[in-house]
């Protein structure tokens, strides 16, 4: 699987509910937002592109809080959704690792500098 770079999209206070509400309530809105932002064109786990035959089946979401709230979401193909359901219906580990790395990078980028290097 080739490495892909997560893109950051700044949300507003009105979109904060997408990160905090149960996924069953806001999943469709997250999917619509991914279409508008032109993200979510491939499966988050296997990286295969979605097309007429391979449609997205599930949605994975991770929310990190603190000084800022960070929401990560991925569309999943049918095969990867089934695998996630077999493993306790959680977010696949590969996506968790990717999100943690991106969250650390984002927090480092927005943190105040405390000296010179």
C-alpha positions in Angstrom: 0.0 0.0 0.0 1.4 3.3 -1.0 1.7 6.1 1.6 -0.8 9.0 1.3 -0.7 12.4 2.9 -3.7 13.6 4.9 -5.0 17.0 4.0 -6.1 19.5 6.6 -9.4 21.3 6.1 -10.2 24.0 8.7 -13.7 23.7 10.1 -15.9 26.2 11.8 -17.7 26.2 15.1 -20.9 25.2 13.2 -19.2 22.0 12.0 -17.9 21.0 15.4 -20.9 18.7 15.8 -19.5 16.5 13.1 -16.6 15.6 15.4 -18.6 15.2 18.6 -22.0 13.7 17.6 -22.5 10.0 17.2 -21.4 8.8 13.8 -24.8 7.3 13.0 -26.3 10.8 13.2 -23.6 12.7 11.3 -22.1 10.1 9.0 -24.0 11.2 5.9 -23.0 14.8 6.4 -19.4 13.9 6.8 -19.6 11.8 3.5 -21.2 14.8 1.7 -18.5 17.1 3.0 -15.8 14.7 1.7 -17.4 14.9 -1.7 -17.5 18.7 -1.7 -13.9 18.9 -0.6 -12.9 16.2 -3.2 -11.5 13.9 -0.6 -12.6 10.4 0.0 -12.1 9.2 -3.6 -10.4 6.1 -2.5 -10.7 3.6 0.4 -8.8 4.8 3.5 -7.4 1.3 4.2 -6.6 -0.4 0.9 -6.3 2.8 -1.2 -8.4 1.4 -4.1 -10.3 4.2 -5.9 -14.0 4.3 -5.8 -15.9 4.0 -9.1 -19.2 2.7 -10.4 -18.4 -0.8 -9.4 -16.5 -0.2 -6.2 -18.6 2.1 -4.0 -17.9 3.2 -0.5 -19.6 1.1 2.1 -18.6 2.4 5.5 -17.1 5.4 7.3 -14.4 5.5 9.9 -13.9 8.5 12.1 -11.4 9.5 14.8 -11.7 12.7 16.9 -8.9 14.1 19.0 -9.5 16.9 21.5 -7.5 19.3 23.5 -6.6 22.8 22.7 -8.0 22.2 19.3 -10.4 19.5 18.0 -9.2 17.4 15.2 -11.5 15.1 13.1 -10.2 12.5 10.8 -12.6 10.6 8.6 -12.2 8.0 5.9 -14.5 6.2 3.5 -14.1 2.5 3.4 -14.8 0.0 0.6 -17.0 -3.1 1.3 -14.1 -5.4 2.0 -12.4 -3.1 4.4 -15.7 -2.3 6.2 -16.3 -6.0 6.7 -12.8 -6.5 8.1 -13.3 -3.6 10.5 -16.6 -5.1 11.6 -14.9 -8.5 12.2 -12.3 -6.8 14.4 -14.8 -5.2 16.8 -16.2 -2.5 14.5 -13.4 -0.1 15.4 -11.2 2.0 13.2 -8.4 -0.1 11.6 -5.0 0.2 13.1 -3.4 1.5 9.9 -5.8 4.5 10.0 -5.2 5.0 13.7 -1.5 5.2 13.3 -1.8 7.6 10.3 -4.2 9.9 12.3 -1.9 10.0 15.4 1.1 10.9 13.2 -0.9 13.6 11.4 -2.3 14.9 14.7 1.2 15.3 16.2 2.4 17.1 13.1 -0.6 19.5 13.2 -0.2 20.2 16.9 3.5 20.9 16.3 2.7 23.2 13.5 0.2 25.3 15.5 2.2 25.3 18.7 4.1 28.4 19.9 7.8 28.5 19.4 9.8 28.5 22.6 13.3 29.4 21.4 15.7 28.9 18.6 17.2 25.8 17.2 
